[in-house]
Amino acid sequence: MKPIETAAFSALGLAAATVGYLILSAPEGEDDWQKFVQDHHCQSVGETGGSNRGGWRCDDGQIHYRWRQQK
């Protein structure tokens, strides 16, 4: 293989390993989310504009969105 091909494959391998690590190490956080909802008195504002998200208005002044798959 040429050096440029080796570098390209190495970069792609590193990128794939990084993505895999991020996916596997990301916490689902449902327990953390439920605690956050209770601590910040969040109220569901339902679906927004037919998108795949439901919003939560919290006492921190923000609307937090969670994808349906996370609910």
C-alpha distances in whole Angstrom, upper triangle without the diagonal:
4,6,8,6,7,10,11,10,12,15,15,16,18,20,20,22,24,25,26,28,30,31,32,34,36,39,41,44,47,49,48,49,52,53,52,54,57,57,57,59,57,58,56,56,55,52,51,51,50,47,45,47,50,51,53,55,56,58,56,56,53,52,49,47,45,43,45,43,44,47
4,5,5,6,9,10,11,12,14,16,16,18,20,21,22,24,26,27,28,30,32,33,34,36,40,42,45,47,50,49,49,53,54,52,54,58,57,57,59,57,58,56,56,55,52,51,51,50,47,45,47,50,51,53,55,56,58,55,55,52,51,49,47,46,44,46,44,44,48
4,5,5,6,9,10,10,12,14,15,16,18,20,21,22,24,25,27,28,30,31,32,34,38,40,43,46,48,47,47,51,52,50,53,56,55,54,57,55,56,55,55,54,51,50,50,49,46,45,45,49,49,51,53,54,56,53,53,50,50,47,45,44,43,45,43,43,47
4,5,5,6,9,10,10,12,14,15,16,18,20,21,23,24,26,27,29,30,31,33,37,38,41,44,46,45,45,49,50,48,50,54,53,52,55,52,54,52,52,51,48,47,47,46,43,42,43,46,47,49,51,51,53,50,51,47,47,44,43,42,40,42,40,41,45
4,5,5,6,8,10,11,12,14,15,16,18,20,21,22,24,26,27,28,30,31,35,37,40,43,45,44,44,48,49,48,49,53,52,52,54,52,53,51,51,50,47,46,46,45,41,40,41,45,46,48,50,51,53,50,50,47,46,44,42,40,39,41,39,39,43
4,5,5,6,9,10,10,12,14,15,16,18,20,21,22,24,26,27,28,30,34,36,38,41,44,43,43,47,48,46,49,52,51,51,53,51,53,51,51,50,47,47,47,46,42,41,42,45,46,48,50,50,52,50,50,47,46,43,41,40,38,41,38,39,42
4,6,5,6,9,10,10,12,14,15,16,18,20,21,22,24,26,27,28,32,34,37,40,42,41,41,45,46,44,46,49,49,48,51,49,50,49,49,48,45,44,45,44,40,39,40,43,44,45,47,47,50,47,47,44,44,41,39,38,37,39,37,37,41
4,5,5,6,9,10,11,12,14,15,17,18,20,21,23,24,26,27,31,33,35,38,40,39,40,43,44,43,45,48,48,47,49,47,48,46,46,45,43,42,42,41,37,36,37,40,41,43,45,46,48,45,45,42,41,39,37,36,34,37,34,35,39
4,5,5,6,8,10,10,12,14,15,16,18,20,21,22,24,26,29,31,34,37,39,38,39,42,43,42,44,47,47,47,49,46,48,46,46,45,42,42,42,41,37,35,37,40,41,43,45,46,48,45,46,43,42,39,37,35,33,36,33,34,37
4,5,5,6,9,10,10,12,14,15,16,18,20,21,22,24,28,30,32,36,38,37,37,41,42,41,43,46,45,45,48,45,47,45,46,45,43,42,42,41,38,36,37,40,40,42,44,44,47,44,45,42,41,38,36,35,33,36,33,33,37
4,5,5,6,9,10,10,12,14,15,16,18,20,21,22,26,28,31,34,36,35,35,39,40,38,40,43,43,42,45,43,44,43,43,42,40,39,39,39,35,33,34,37,38,39,41,42,44,41,42,38,38,35,33,32,31,33,31,31,35
4,5,5,6,9,10,11,12,14,15,16,18,20,21,25,26,29,32,34,34,34,37,38,37,39,42,42,42,44,41,43,41,41,40,37,37,37,36,33,31,32,35,36,38,40,41,43,40,41,38,37,34,32,30,29,31,28,29,33
4,5,5,6,9,10,10,12,14,15,16,18,20,23,25,28,31,33,33,33,37,38,37,39,42,42,41,44,42,43,41,42,41,38,38,39,37,34,32,33,35,37,38,41,41,43,41,42,38,37,34,32,31,29,31,28,29,32
4,5,5,6,9,10,10,12,14,15,16,18,22,24,27,30,32,31,31,35,36,35,37,40,39,39,42,40,41,40,40,40,38,37,38,37,33,31,32,34,35,37,39,39,41,38,39,36,35,32,31,29,28,30,28,28,32
4,5,5,6,9,10,11,12,14,15,16,20,22,25,28,30,29,29,33,34,32,34,38,37,37,39,37,39,37,37,36,34,34,34,33,30,28,28,31,32,34,36,36,38,36,37,33,32,29,28,26,25,27,25,25,29
4,5,5,6,9,10,11,12,14,15,19,21,24,26,29,28,28,32,33,32,34,37,37,37,39,37,38,36,37,35,33,33,34,33,29,27,28,30,32,33,36,36,39,36,37,34,33,29,27,26,24,26,23,24,27
4,6,5,6,9,10,10,12,14,18,20,23,25,28,27,28,31,32,31,33,36,36,36,39,36,38,37,38,36,35,35,36,35,31,28,29,31,32,34,36,36,39,36,37,34,33,30,28,26,25,27,24,24,28
4,5,5,6,9,10,10,12,16,18,20,24,26,24,25,29,29,29,31,34,33,33,36,34,36,34,35,34,33,32,34,33,29,27,27,29,30,31,33,33,35,33,34,31,30,27,25,24,23,25,23,22,26
4,5,5,6,9,10,11,14,16,19,22,24,23,23,27,28,27,29,32,32,32,34,32,33,32,32,31,29,29,30,29,26,23,23,26,27,28,31,31,34,31,32,29,28,25,23,21,20,22,19,19,23
4,5,5,6,8,10,13,15,18,21,23,23,23,26,28,27,29,32,32,32,35,32,34,32,33,32,30,31,32,31,27,24,25,27,28,29,32,32,35,33,34,31,30,26,24,22,20,22,19,19,23
4,5,5,6,8,12,14,17,20,22,21,22,25,26,26,28,30,30,31,33,31,33,32,33,32,31,32,33,32,28,26,25,27,28,29,32,31,34,31,33,30,29,25,24,22,21,23,20,19,23
4,6,5,6,10,12,14,17,19,18,19,23,23,23,25,28,27,28,30,28,30,29,30,29,28,28,30,29,25,23,22,24,25,26,28,28,30,28,29,26,25,22,20,18,18,20,18,17,20
4,6,5,9,10,13,16,18,18,18,21,23,22,24,27,27,27,29,27,29,27,28,27,26,27,28,27,23,20,20,22,23,24,27,27,30,28,29,26,25,21,19,17,16,18,15,14,18
4,6,8,10,13,16,18,17,19,21,23,23,25,27,28,28,30,28,30,29,30,29,28,29,31,30,26,23,23,24,26,26,29,29,31,30,31,28,27,23,22,19,18,19,16,15,19
4,6,9,11,15,16,15,17,20,21,21,23,25,25,26,28,27,29,28,30,29,29,29,32,31,27,24,23,24,25,25,28,27,29,27,29,27,26,22,21,19,18,20,17,16,19
4,6,8,12,14,13,14,17,18,17,20,22,22,23,25,23,25,24,26,25,25,26,28,27,24,21,19,21,21,21,24,23,26,24,26,23,22,18,17,15,15,17,14,12,16
4,5,8,10,9,11,14,15,15,17,19,19,20,23,21,23,22,25,24,24,25,28,27,24,21,19,20,20,20,22,22,24,23,25,22,21,17,17,14,15,16,14,11,14
4,6,8,9,9,12,13,14,15,18,19,19,21,19,21,20,22,21,21,23,25,24,21,18,16,17,18,18,21,20,23,22,24,21,20,16,15,11,12,13,10,8,10
4,5,5,6,9,10,10,12,14,15,16,18,16,18,18,20,20,21,22,25,25,22,19,17,16,16,16,18,17,20,19,21,19,18,14,14,11,13,14,12,9,10
4,5,5,6,9,10,10,12,14,15,16,15,16,16,18,18,19,21,24,23,21,18,16,15,15,14,17,17,19,19,21,19,17,14,13,11,12,12,11,7,8
4,5,5,6,9,10,11,12,14,15,15,17,17,20,20,22,24,27,27,24,21,19,18,18,16,18,17,19,19,22,20,19,16,16,14,16,16,15,11,11
4,6,5,6,9,10,10,12,14,13,16,17,20,20,22,23,27,26,24,21,19,17,17,15,17,15,17,16,19,17,17,14,15,13,15,16,16,12,12
4,5,5,6,9,10,10,12,10,13,13,16,16,18,20,23,23,21,18,15,14,13,11,13,12,14,14,17,15,14,11,11,10,12,13,13,10,9
4,5,5,6,9,10,10,10,12,12,16,16,18,21,24,24,22,20,17,15,14,12,14,12,15,15,18,16,15,13,14,12,15,15,15,11,10
4,5,5,6,8,10,10,13,15,18,19,21,23,27,27,25,23,20,18,16,13,15,12,14,14,17,16,16,14,16,15,18,18,18,15,14
4,5,5,6,8,8,12,13,16,18,20,21,25,25,23,21,18,16,14,11,12,9,11,11,14,13,13,11,13,13,16,17,18,14,14
4,6,5,6,5,8,10,13,15,17,19,22,23,21,20,16,13,12,8,9,7,10,11,13,12,11,10,12,12,15,16,17,14,12
4,6,5,7,10,12,15,17,20,22,26,26,25,23,20,17,15,11,12,10,10,12,15,15,15,14,16,16,19,19,20,17,15
4,6,8,12,14,17,20,22,24,27,28,27,25,21,19,16,13,13,9,9,10,13,14,15,14,17,17,20,21,22,19,18
4,6,9,12,15,17,20,21,24,26,24,23,19,17,14,10,9,6,5,7,10,10,11,11,14,15,19,20,22,19,17
4,7,10,13,15,19,20,24,25,24,23,19,16,13,10,8,6,6,9,11,12,12,12,15,16,19,20,22,19,17
4,7,9,12,15,16,20,21,20,19,15,12,10,6,5,4,7,9,10,10,9,9,11,13,16,17,19,16,14
4,6,9,12,14,18,19,18,18,14,11,8,5,5,6,9,12,12,11,9,10,12,13,16,16,19,17,14
4,5,9,11,14,15,15,14,11,7,6,4,6,9,12,14,14,12,9,10,10,11,13,13,16,14,12
4,7,8,11,13,13,13,10,7,5,6,7,10,13,15,13,12,9,10,10,12,14,14,17,16,14
4,6,10,10,11,11,8,5,6,8,10,13,17,18,17,15,11,11,10,11,12,11,15,14,12
4,7,6,7,7,6,4,7,10,12,16,19,20,18,16,12,12,10,10,10,10,13,14,12
4,6,6,8,7,6,7,11,12,16,19,20,18,15,11,12,10,11,11,12,15,16,15
4,5,9,9,10,11,14,16,20,23,23,21,18,14,15,13,14,14,14,17,19,18
4,7,8,10,12,16,18,21,25,25,23,20,17,16,13,14,12,12,15,17,16
4,5,8,11,14,17,20,24,23,22,18,15,14,11,11,9,10,13,14,15
4,7,10,14,17,20,23,23,22,19,15,13,10,9,6,6,9,11,11
4,7,10,13,16,20,19,18,15,11,10,6,6,5,6,9,10,10
4,7,10,13,17,17,16,13,10,8,6,6,7,7,11,10,9
4,7,10,13,14,13,10,6,6,4,7,9,10,13,12,11
4,6,10,11,10,8,5,5,6,8,11,12,15,13,12
4,7,8,7,6,4,6,9,12,15,16,19,17,15
4,5,6,6,6,7,11,13,17,18,20,18,16
4,5,7,9,11,14,17,20,22,24,21,20
4,6,9,10,14,16,20,22,24,21,20
4,7,10,13,16,20,22,24,22,21
4,6,10,13,16,19,21,19,18
4,7,10,13,15,18,16,16
4,7,10,13,15,13,13
4,7,9,12,10,10
4,6,8,6,7
4,5,5,7
4,5,5
4,6
4
